[in-house]
């Protein structure tokens, strides 16, 4: 009697995986952390591309692979919620490194520009939306390591996350390769934007109104809370209010400047960078 043929275990194909082979991209302990996203279908928005693809895109190869991995790791993918193992510290560093490098670039590129124009250009280039645009241009979101819930919620396209991790990437390159490499990276990613015409800045009140409208909220209301000082040189305290949000206050030598300060304070509390704090 002929026995039925069976497949050997060696002939079974391995299940698909997002992870690179160990020789190419070592798997870190954090990549096994509870809550981290699992491999998905090839065209799934949850699927993570290898960090080496990002390196090829930005033109820089990390010597410290752990540093690159940390720069791409969202807090939602970290076991135990240890923020030190996410990109947040690198974001802090990268924010300041980016500001320094772009300030230097602007100073050299526009020798006839005054301090006001340079400041406007700097604010335009480092604002959250600009950093997120840079991140989208290099498909940074596809390389992020997110927790499953954040990935399912569209974290790879979230402007705040993209802006933060873009700054973290600059900080990581600075630590890994020094100022020269970070400067070269910023020139590659921001250079064309830097030479574009400067975008008129919006004051905090305008920004807050647009922010509120985008969320279906009414126009912010401003109320004078206190007026101190002599009649010829008063100081105003103004509060700004929106439904379901705690009021924020600001001080100024005029009502308008106090309103601008209050709007800037509320934007800052909600994680939105004001482009200009003066009125």
SULQUIDA-V756320 format. One record per backbone hydrogen bond with DSSP energy under -1.0 kcal/mol. CO is the residue of the C=O (numbers start at 0). NH is the residue of the N-H. Records with the same first field share a line. If there is no record, write none. Layout:
CO->NH  NH
//
This chain:
7->10
20->23  24
28->31
29->32
32->35
34->147
40->43
43->46
49->52
50->54
51->55
52->56
53->57
54->58  59
63->67
64->68
65->69
66->70
67->71
69->72
71->144
72->86
73->76
74->77
77->80
81->84
82->85
86->90
87->91
88->92
89->93
90->94
91->95
92->96
93->97
94->98
95->99
96->100
97->101
98->102
99->103
100->104
101->105
102->106
103->107
104->108
105->109
109->112
113->117
114->118
115->119
116->120
117->121
118->122
119->123
120->124
121->125
126->130
127->131
128->132
129->133
130->134
131->135
132->136
133->137
134->139
135->138
139->142
141->48
144->73
145->36
146->150
147->151
148->152
149->154
150->153
153->156
157->161
158->162
159->163
160->164
161->165
162->166
163->167
164->168
165->169
166->170
167->171
168->172
169->173
170->174
171->175
172->176
173->177
177->181
178->182
179->183
180->184
181->185
182->186
183->187
184->188
185->189
186->190
189->193
190->194
192->195
202->206
203->207
204->208
205->209
206->210
207->211
208->212
209->213
211->214  216
212->215
220->240
222->238
225->236
227->234
229->232
234->227
235->251
236->224  225
237->249
238->222
239->247
240->220
241->244
247->239
249->237
251->235
253->257
254->258
255->259
256->260
257->261
258->262
259->263
260->264
261->265
262->266
263->267
264->268
265->269
266->271
267->270
//
